[in-house]
Amino acid sequence: MSTLRILHFADAHIDIVSHGRHDPQTGLPRRVLDFLAALDTIIDTAIREKVDLVLFAGDTYKDRTPAPTFQREWGRRMKRLSKAQIPTLLLIGNHDLSPATGRAHTLQEYETLQIPYVRVIARPTLLGPQDLWDLPLQILCLPWVSRSGLVATLSEENLDPEQIYTAIEERLSSLVQGWLENLDPNLPAVLTAHASIQGAQYGGERSVMLGNDLVLPLSMVCDPRLSYTALGHIHKAQNLNPNASPPVIYPGSIERVDFGEAADDKFFVIAHITAGEPTQVEWRKLDGRTFLDYKVTITSGEHVPEQCLNVLPPAEKLRNAIVRLTITYPKAFEALLDEPGLRRYAAEALEFHLVRRPQIETRLRLPNDCTISSLTPLDLLNLYFKTHNTPGADIAELQKLASQMIGEATASETT
């Protein structure tokens, strides 16, 4: 049997506009153009290499009610795939669903207009060759599971959230097991899902925790009867079943969404699938916008602007990047910061974020056997200076002046 090549990507979020200016030629936000450029790389690859199937594992947009302009841009790319006769499967993700019951999802027009070679999957479905443009393939599809929608189908009443998730997981497990038992053993099978899988890692190496997401067990998506598992929803690229079959792949988002993904490389995947043989996974790296994140803690009031600049790289390395500098400092140093100077230095960046974190020192506590009345004026001044992080050399000078003033005041009172 010949090898099928499936291009798998997910989490496009092409309407991200949280950073940067607008492009004067297109009128689109510069960050939207970044996401569209990544999407164009994926579409160009699919057409140039004539892949057998494009499988998008959900989350076209970030906004569940996207502006028509962004729908137009996504539509232009889907039209290119359609005209090239590249079979394309679009899975509905959580950001593709309207929060209001009964409203259309964001990809509804592809179902309504029946675009050639483009199919949208909005409900759990098992697809065979007759559903997949006669490709010798079976696909088990799990779009985003709406908790509210499935709760309405449960016969049990007065369930707490944990019991609801357990009931939903049991129902999905039963559904997937039924599909697996009815597969044609002569054809490769792929499972695609927009979901959180137990053991997956978010960007920043944070484990997926139970919360608003339904977290599916890894065993559900790594059954040996599957040739490949194509996931979406988590933005960090990873294989949850390394060195084993099937590969369980999150390709990650196609562009860095925020500073939480600053260190993450971005990919799409081409899976080479042959019945009865291990699937070969080819990671294709995407060139995305650079995010640079720097931090500095100011402890001395001397040369504060220089302390801030010293943590930044040469100005040319900031060119076209999205840069964040977080400055932690005693509140008393507020006036010493040179924000205009920092912004001039980072002028070539696409966007420069300066995050100020002034620290207000907690009041110094007196020893248990000490009271305010027992302290001299100089003792009290010393506490005051320490509370405001006054440098030691300055404290000595100020204490000397204070001592002189107190001495002069005392002498005048006695004459």
C-alpha positions in Angstrom: 0.0 0.0 0.0 1.2 3.5 -0.8 2.2 6.0 1.8 -0.2 8.8 2.7 1.2 12.2 3.6 -1.0 14.2 6.0 -0.1 17.8 6.8 -1.2 18.5 10.4 -1.4 21.9 12.0 -3.5 23.5 14.7 -4.3 26.7 16.7 -4.0 29.3 13.9 -5.5 32.1 15.9 -5.1 34.5 12.9 -6.9 37.4 14.6 -4.3 37.9 17.3 -3.9 41.7 17.5 -2.4 42.2 21.0 0.9 43.6 19.8 2.2 45.9 17.2 1.0 48.6 14.8 -1.1 48.3 11.6 0.5 47.8 8.2 -0.2 50.9 6.0 -0.5 48.9 2.8 -3.1 46.2 3.9 -4.6 48.0 6.8 -4.2 44.8 8.9 -2.4 44.7 12.2 1.2 43.7 11.8 0.7 40.7 14.2 -2.2 39.4 12.1 0.2 39.5 9.1 2.6 37.4 11.1 0.0 34.7 11.6 -1.1 34.9 8.0 2.5 34.5 6.9 2.8 31.3 8.9 -0.5 30.1 7.4 0.7 30.9 3.9 3.9 28.8 4.5 1.7 25.9 5.5 -0.7 26.3 2.5 2.2 26.8 0.1 3.8 23.6 1.4 0.6 21.6 1.0 0.2 22.7 -2.6 3.8 22.5 -3.6 4.4 19.0 -2.1 0.9 17.8 -3.1 0.1 16.2 0.2 -2.8 13.8 0.4 -4.7 15.6 3.2 -4.5 18.8 5.2 -5.8 18.2 8.7 -6.4 21.3 10.8 -7.0 20.3 14.5 -9.0 23.4 15.5 -9.0 27.1 16.7 -9.0 29.2 13.5 -9.4 32.4 15.4 -9.0 33.7 19.0 -12.3 35.6 18.9 -15.3 33.3 18.8 -17.1 36.0 16.8 -14.4 37.0 14.4 -14.5 40.2 12.3 -15.4 39.6 8.6 -11.9 40.9 7.6 -10.3 37.9 9.4 -12.9 35.5 8.0 -12.0 36.8 4.5 -8.3 36.2 5.0 -8.9 32.6 6.3 -11.3 32.0 3.4 -8.7 33.1 0.8 -6.3 30.4 2.1 -8.9 27.7 2.1 -9.9 28.7 -1.5 -6.3 28.0 -2.5 -6.4 24.5 -1.1 -9.8 23.9 -2.7 -8.6 25.1 -6.2 -5.5 22.9 -5.9 -7.9 19.9 -5.0 -6.1 19.3 -1.7 -8.5 17.5 0.6 -8.8 19.5 3.7 -10.4 18.6 7.1 -11.2 21.4 9.5 -11.9 20.4 13.1 -13.9 22.8 15.3 -12.0 24.0 18.4 -13.1 25.8 21.5 -12.4 29.2 20.0 -14.5 28.3 17.0 -17.6 27.8 19.0 -20.0 30.6 20.0 -20.6 30.7 23.7 -24.4 31.2 23.0 -26.3 28.0 22.4 -27.7 27.7 18.9 -25.4 30.1 17.2 -23.3 29.1 14.2 -19.6 28.2 14.7 -16.9 30.3 13.0 -16.5 27.9 10.1 -20.2 27.4 9.4 -20.0 28.9 5.8 -17.8 26.0 4.6 -20.6 23.6 5.7 -23.4 25.8 4.2 -21.7 26.5 0.9 -20.2 23.0 0.6 -16.8 24.2 -0.6 -15.1 21.5 -2.8 -12.4 19.5 -1.0 -13.1 21.2 2.3 -15.0 19.5 5.1 -15.8 20.8 8.6 -16.1 18.5 11.6 -18.3 19.9 14.3 -19.5 16.7 16.0 -17.7 13.5 17.0 -17.6 11.5 13.8 -15.9 8.4 12.3 -14.9 9.0 8.7 -14.1 6.4 6.1 -12.8 6.5 2.5 -16.3 7.4 1.2 -16.2 10.5 3.4 -12.5 11.4 2.6 -12.5 11.9 -1.1 -11.8 8.1 -1.5 -8.5 8.3 0.4 -7.6 4.8 1.8 -7.9 6.1 5.3 -10.1 6.2 8.4 -10.3 9.2 10.8 -11.8 9.3 14.3 -12.8 12.9 14.9 -13.3 14.5 18.3 -13.9 18.3 17.9 -14.0 20.4 21.0 -16.4 18.8 23.6 -18.8 21.5 24.8 -19.4 20.7 28.5 -22.8 22.4 28.4 -23.8 20.6 25.3 -23.0 17.2 26.7 -24.4 17.9 30.2 -27.7 18.4 28.5 -27.6 14.8 27.2 -26.7 13.3 30.6 -29.7 11.7 32.3 -28.2 12.1 35.8 -29.2 15.2 37.7 -27.5 17.2 40.5 -24.0 16.1 39.5 -21.0 18.1 40.8 -18.4 19.3 38.2 -16.1 16.4 38.9 -18.9 13.8 38.4 -19.9 15.6 35.2 -16.4 15.4 33.7 -16.2 11.7 34.7 -19.5 11.0 33.0 -18.4 12.8 29.8 -15.0 11.0 29.8 -16.8 7.7 30.1 -19.1 8.5 27.3 -16.3 9.6 25.0 -14.2 6.5 25.9 -17.1 4.3 25.0 -17.6 6.1 21.7 -13.9 5.9 20.7 -13.7 2.2 21.7 -16.7 1.5 19.6 -15.1 3.2 16.6 -11.8 1.3 17.1 -13.6 -2.0 17.2 -15.3 -1.3 13.9 -12.2 -0.2 12.0 -11.2 -1.8 8.8 -7.9 -3.5 9.8 -6.6 -3.1 6.2 -6.7 0.7 6.3 -4.6 3.0 8.5 -6.6 5.0 11.1 -5.9 8.5 12.5 -7.5 10.0 15.5 -7.8 13.8 15.6 -9.0 15.8 18.6 -9.1 19.3 19.9 -8.7 18.6 23.6 -6.3 18.5 26.6 -4.6 15.2 27.1 -3.3 14.1 30.4 0.5 14.6 30.7 0.7 17.3 28.0 2.7 20.5 28.8 1.7 24.1 28.3 4.2 26.6 27.2 6.6 27.4 30.1 6.6 23.6 31.1 3.4 23.9 33.2 1.5 20.6 33.5 -2.0 20.5 32.3 -4.2 20.7 35.3 -7.9 19.8 35.8 -9.9 23.0 35.6 -12.3 24.3 33.0 -10.9 21.9 30.4 -12.0 18.3 30.2 -8.7 16.4 30.3 -8.8 13.1 28.4 -6.6 10.1 29.4 -3.6 9.4 27.3 -4.7 5.8 26.8 -7.7 7.0 24.7 -5.5 8.5 22.0 -2.5 6.2 21.9 -4.3 2.9 21.1 -2.0 0.7 19.0 -4.7 0.3 16.4 -4.1 3.9 15.4 -1.4 5.0 13.0 -1.3 8.7 14.1 -3.0 11.0 16.6 -3.4 14.6 15.4 -4.1 17.0 18.3 -4.9 20.7 18.8 -5.6 23.1 21.7 -2.2 23.2 23.5 0.2 25.6 22.0 3.5 23.8 22.9 4.7 21.4 20.2 5.2 17.9 21.7 4.8 14.2 21.1 3.0 12.6 24.1 4.0 9.0 23.0 7.7 9.4 22.1 9.5 6.3 20.6 6.3 4.4 20.4 3.3 4.0 18.1 1.2 5.9 17.4 2.8 9.3 17.5 0.5 11.5 19.6 1.3 15.0 18.3 0.5 18.6 19.3 2.1 20.7 16.6 1.5 23.8 18.7 0.2 27.2 17.6 1.5 28.5 14.3 2.9 31.7 15.8 3.9 32.9 19.3 0.8 34.2 20.9 2.3 36.0 23.9 5.4 36.1 26.1 4.5 32.8 27.6 5.6 31.2 24.3 8.7 33.4 23.8 11.1 30.4 24.0 8.9 28.0 22.1 9.7 27.0 18.5 6.7 26.8 16.2 5.9 23.9 13.8 3.5 22.1 11.5 3.9 18.4 10.9 3.8 16.1 7.9 3.0 12.5 8.9 4.0 9.7 6.5 1.4 7.0 7.1 1.6 3.4 5.7 -0.8 0.7 6.8 1.0 -1.9 9.0 4.2 0.2 9.4 5.3 2.8 12.0 4.3 6.4 11.1 7.2 8.7 10.3 6.8 12.3 11.6 8.4 15.2 9.9 8.5 18.4 12.0 8.6 21.6 9.8 9.7 24.6 11.7 8.0 28.0 11.1 9.9 31.3 11.2 7.9 33.5 13.5 8.1 36.8 15.1 10.8 37.0 17.8 9.8 37.7 21.4 12.5 38.9 23.7 11.9 39.0 27.5 14.3 40.7 29.9 14.2 41.4 33.6 16.3 43.6 35.9 16.2 44.3 39.6 17.5 47.6 40.7 19.1 47.6 44.2 21.2 50.7 44.0 20.2 54.3 43.2 23.5 54.8 41.3 23.4 54.8 37.4 19.9 53.4 37.2 19.4 54.1 33.5 22.7 52.2 32.8 21.6 49.2 34.9 18.4 48.9 32.8 20.3 49.2 29.4 22.9 46.7 30.5 20.4 43.8 30.4 19.3 44.6 26.9 21.2 43.2 23.8 22.7 45.5 21.2 20.0 47.7 19.7 20.2 45.9 16.2 19.1 42.6 17.8 15.9 44.3 18.9 14.9 45.2 15.3 11.4 43.9 14.4 11.1 42.0 17.7 8.4 42.3 20.4 10.4 43.2 23.5 9.5 43.3 27.1 11.6 44.8 29.9 10.4 44.2 33.5 12.1 46.5 36.1 11.8 45.7 39.8 12.9 48.6 42.0 12.3 50.3 45.3 9.6 52.9 44.9 11.9 55.6 46.1 13.9 55.1 42.8 10.9 55.9 40.6 12.2 59.3 39.4 15.6 57.7 38.5 14.1 55.6 35.7 14.7 56.9 32.2 11.7 55.6 30.2 12.2 57.9 27.2 15.8 56.8 26.9 14.9 53.1 27.0 12.2 53.7 24.3 14.7 55.5 22.1 17.2 52.6 22.5 14.4 50.1 21.5 13.0 52.2 18.7 13.7 49.5 16.0 11.6 46.9 17.9 8.1 46.2 16.5 6.8 46.9 20.0 8.5 47.7 23.3 6.8 46.9 26.6 8.1 48.5 29.8 6.7 46.9 32.9 7.4 48.8 36.1 7.3 46.9 39.4 7.9 49.3 42.2 8.4 47.6 45.6 7.1 49.2 48.7 9.1 48.0 51.6 7.3 46.6 54.6 7.6 48.6 57.8 10.6 47.5 59.9 9.5 45.8 63.1 11.0 46.8 66.4 12.4 44.1 68.7 9.8 42.7 71.2 11.5 44.4 74.2 11.7 47.8 72.4 9.2 50.6 72.2 9.1 53.8 70.1 9.5 55.9 73.3 12.7 54.1 74.1 14.4 55.1 70.8 16.4 58.3 70.3 15.6 60.6 67.4 18.7 59.4 65.6 17.6 55.8 66.1 14.2 56.6 64.5 15.9 58.4 61.6 18.1 55.3 61.1 15.0 53.1 60.8 13.4 55.5 58.4 16.4 55.5 56.1 16.6 51.7 56.1 12.9 51.4 55.3 13.5 53.6 52.2 16.6 51.6 51.1 18.9 54.6 51.5 22.5 53.6 50.7 24.7 53.1 53.7 27.1 55.9 52.8 24.2 58.3 52.5 22.8 57.2 55.9 26.1 58.0 57.6 26.2 61.5 56.1 22.6 62.2 56.8 22.9 60.9 60.4 25.9 63.2 60.8 23.9 66.2 59.6 21.0 65.2 61.8 23.2 64.9 64.8 24.6 68.4 64.2 21.1 69.8 63.8 19.8 68.1 66.9 22.8 69.3 68.8 22.3 72.9 67.7 18.6 72.8 68.6 19.4 71.4 72.0 22.0 74.1 72.6 19.6 76.9 71.7 17.0 75.5 74.1 19.4 75.6 77.0 20.5 79.2 76.5 
